[in-house]
Amino acid sequence: MPNLIDRLIEDRALRHRFILFLYPFTIIGGVISVTCSLLARHYR
């Protein structure tokens, strides 16, 4: 696993692809967290 991290640090194209791969998950997580906070505020 540290070998993969070293390759991500060295290889810019691979890192870019990795970030593009993670981007939708961060958007989905943000939407879920915002929705949960709004629901918690609404039903308190």
N, CA, C and O atoms as a GROMACS GRO file, in nm:
protein
  176
    1MET      N    1   0.082  -0.122   0.000
    1MET     CA    2   0.000   0.000   0.000
    1MET      C    3   0.086   0.128   0.000
    1MET      O    4   0.052   0.221  -0.073
    2PRO      N    5   0.193   0.136   0.077
    2PRO     CA    6   0.279   0.257   0.068
    2PRO      C    7   0.335   0.277  -0.073
    2PRO      O    8   0.360   0.390  -0.114
    3ASN      N    9   0.355   0.166  -0.148
    3ASN     CA   10   0.404   0.177  -0.285
    3ASN      C   11   0.304   0.254  -0.370
    3ASN      O   12   0.344   0.338  -0.452
    4LEU      N   13   0.176   0.227  -0.353
    4LEU     CA   14   0.072   0.298  -0.428
    4LEU      C   15   0.072   0.446  -0.393
    4LEU      O   16   0.055   0.532  -0.480
    5ILE      N   17   0.092   0.477  -0.264
    5ILE     CA   18   0.095   0.618  -0.222
    5ILE      C   19   0.215   0.689  -0.284
    5ILE      O   20   0.204   0.804  -0.327
    6ASP      N   21   0.331   0.620  -0.287
    6ASP     CA   22   0.449   0.680  -0.350
    6ASP      C   23   0.424   0.708  -0.498
    6ASP      O   24   0.463   0.813  -0.549
    7ARG      N   25   0.358   0.615  -0.566
    7ARG     CA   26   0.328   0.636  -0.708
    7ARG      C   27   0.231   0.751  -0.727
    7ARG      O   28   0.244   0.828  -0.823
    8LEU      N   29   0.134   0.764  -0.637
    8LEU     CA   30   0.041   0.877  -0.648
    8LEU      C   31   0.113   1.010  -0.629
    8LEU      O   32   0.082   1.108  -0.697
    9ILE      N   33   0.211   1.013  -0.537
    9ILE     CA   34   0.285   1.137  -0.513
    9ILE      C   35   0.371   1.171  -0.635
    9ILE      O   36   0.381   1.288  -0.674
   10GLU      N   37   0.432   1.070  -0.696
   10GLU     CA   38   0.523   1.096  -0.807
   10GLU      C   39   0.449   1.121  -0.938
   10GLU      O   40   0.485   1.210  -1.015
   11ASP      N   41   0.346   1.042  -0.965
   11ASP     CA   42   0.280   1.045  -1.096
   11ASP      C   43   0.163   1.144  -1.093
   11ASP      O   44   0.062   1.119  -1.027
   12ARG      N   45   0.178   1.253  -1.163
   12ARG     CA   46   0.074   1.357  -1.160
   12ARG      C   47  -0.052   1.314  -1.235
   12ARG      O   48  -0.163   1.344  -1.191
   13ALA      N   49  -0.037   1.244  -1.348
   13ALA     CA   50  -0.154   1.201  -1.425
   13ALA      C   51  -0.236   1.099  -1.346
   13ALA      O   52  -0.358   1.103  -1.346
   14LEU      N   53  -0.165   1.007  -1.278
   14LEU     CA   54  -0.235   0.908  -1.197
   14LEU      C   55  -0.310   0.974  -1.082
   14LEU      O   56  -0.422   0.936  -1.049
   15ARG      N   57  -0.246   1.075  -1.021
   15ARG     CA   58  -0.310   1.147  -0.912
   15ARG      C   59  -0.434   1.222  -0.962
   15ARG      O   60  -0.537   1.226  -0.895
   16HIS      N   61  -0.423   1.280  -1.082
   16HIS     CA   62  -0.536   1.352  -1.140
   16HIS      C   63  -0.654   1.257  -1.163
   16HIS      O   64  -0.768   1.291  -1.134
   17ARG      N   65  -0.624   1.138  -1.217
   17ARG     CA   66  -0.728   1.039  -1.242
   17ARG      C   67  -0.790   0.993  -1.110
   17ARG      O   68  -0.911   0.971  -1.102
   18PHE      N   69  -0.707   0.978  -1.007
   18PHE     CA   70  -0.755   0.935  -0.876
   18PHE      C   71  -0.850   1.039  -0.817
   18PHE      O   72  -0.953   1.005  -0.760
   19ILE      N   73  -0.813   1.168  -0.832
   19ILE     CA   74  -0.898   1.276  -0.781
   19ILE      C   75  -1.030   1.280  -0.858
   19ILE      O   76  -1.137   1.299  -0.799
   20LEU      N   77  -1.024   1.262  -0.991
   20LEU     CA   78  -1.146   1.260  -1.070
   20LEU      C   79  -1.235   1.143  -1.030
   20LEU      O   80  -1.358   1.153  -1.033
   21PHE      N   81  -1.171   1.029  -0.991
   21PHE     CA   82  -1.247   0.912  -0.948
   21PHE      C   83  -1.316   0.938  -0.814
   21PHE      O   84  -1.429   0.893  -0.792
   22LEU      N   85  -1.250   1.011  -0.724
   22LEU     CA   86  -1.306   1.036  -0.591
   22LEU      C   87  -1.406   1.152  -0.590
   22LEU      O   88  -1.485   1.165  -0.497
   23TYR      N   89  -1.403   1.236  -0.694
   23TYR     CA   90  -1.484   1.358  -0.694
   23TYR      C   91  -1.634   1.333  -0.676
   23TYR      O   92  -1.696   1.400  -0.594
   24PRO      N   93  -1.695   1.238  -0.751
   24PRO     CA   94  -1.839   1.214  -0.733
   24PRO      C   95  -1.874   1.169  -0.592
   24PRO      O   96  -1.980   1.204  -0.540
   25PHE      N   97  -1.785   1.090  -0.528
   25PHE     CA   98  -1.814   1.042  -0.394
   25PHE      C   99  -1.815   1.157  -0.294
   25PHE      O  100  -1.896   1.158  -0.201
   26THR      N  101  -1.725   1.255  -0.313
   26THR     CA  102  -1.724   1.370  -0.222
   26THR      C  103  -1.850   1.453  -0.241
   26THR      O  104  -1.905   1.506  -0.145
   27ILE      N  105  -1.896   1.466  -0.367
   27ILE     CA  106  -2.019   1.542  -0.393
   27ILE      C  107  -2.138   1.473  -0.327
   27ILE      O  108  -2.221   1.538  -0.263
   28ILE      N  109  -2.147   1.339  -0.343
   28ILE     CA  110  -2.258   1.264  -0.284
   28ILE      C  111  -2.254   1.276  -0.132
   28ILE      O  112  -2.358   1.294  -0.068
   29GLY      N  113  -2.134   1.265  -0.073
   29GLY     CA  114  -2.121   1.277   0.072
   29GLY      C  115  -2.164   1.415   0.120
   29GLY      O  116  -2.229   1.427   0.224
   30GLY      N  117  -2.126   1.519   0.046
   30GLY     CA  118  -2.165   1.655   0.084
   30GLY      C  119  -2.316   1.673   0.078
   30GLY      O  120  -2.374   1.735   0.167
   31VAL      N  121  -2.379   1.620  -0.026
   31VAL     CA  122  -2.525   1.632  -0.039
   31VAL      C  123  -2.594   1.560   0.076
   31VAL      O  124  -2.690   1.612   0.134
   32ILE      N  125  -2.544   1.439   0.110
   32ILE     CA  126  -2.606   1.363   0.219
   32ILE      C  127  -2.590   1.436   0.352
   32ILE      O  128  -2.684   1.442   0.431
   33SER      N  129  -2.471   1.492   0.377
   33SER     CA  130  -2.449   1.561   0.505
   33SER      C  131  -2.535   1.686   0.515
   33SER      O  132  -2.591   1.715   0.621
   34VAL      N  133  -2.547   1.761   0.405
   34VAL     CA  134  -2.631   1.882   0.406
   34VAL      C  135  -2.777   1.844   0.428
   34VAL      O  136  -2.848   1.910   0.504
   35THR      N  137  -2.823   1.738   0.362
   35THR     CA  138  -2.961   1.695   0.377
   35THR      C  139  -2.989   1.652   0.521
   35THR      O  140  -3.093   1.686   0.578
   36CYS      N  141  -2.895   1.576   0.580
   36CYS     CA  142  -2.914   1.531   0.718
   36CYS      C  143  -2.917   1.649   0.814
   36CYS      O  144  -2.998   1.651   0.907
   37SER      N  145  -2.831   1.748   0.793
   37SER     CA  146  -2.829   1.863   0.883
   37SER      C  147  -2.958   1.944   0.869
   37SER      O  148  -3.011   1.993   0.969
   38LEU      N  149  -3.008   1.958   0.747
   38LEU     CA  150  -3.133   2.031   0.728
   38LEU      C  151  -3.250   1.957   0.792
   38LEU      O  152  -3.337   2.019   0.854
   39LEU      N  153  -3.253   1.824   0.778
   39LEU     CA  154  -3.360   1.746   0.840
   39LEU      C  155  -3.352   1.755   0.992
   39LEU      O  156  -3.455   1.767   1.058
   40ALA      N  157  -3.231   1.749   1.047
   40ALA     CA  158  -3.216   1.757   1.192
   40ALA      C  159  -3.262   1.893   1.243
   40ALA      O  160  -3.325   1.903   1.348
   41ARG      N  161  -3.230   1.998   1.168
   41ARG     CA  162  -3.271   2.132   1.209
   41ARG      C  163  -3.423   2.148   1.198
   41ARG      O  164  -3.486   2.215   1.280
   42HIS      N  165  -3.482   2.084   1.096
   42HIS     CA  166  -3.625   2.098   1.072
   42HIS      C  167  -3.706   2.024   1.177
   42HIS      O  168  -3.810   2.074   1.222
   43TYR      N  169  -3.661   1.905   1.217
   43TYR     CA  170  -3.740   1.821   1.307
   43TYR      C  171  -3.701   1.836   1.454
   43TYR      O  172  -3.736   1.752   1.536
   44ARG      N  173  -3.627   1.943   1.487
   44ARG     CA  174  -3.587   1.957   1.627
   44ARG      C  175  -3.697   2.028   1.706
   44ARG      O  176  -3.682   2.050   1.827
   0.00000   0.00000   0.00000
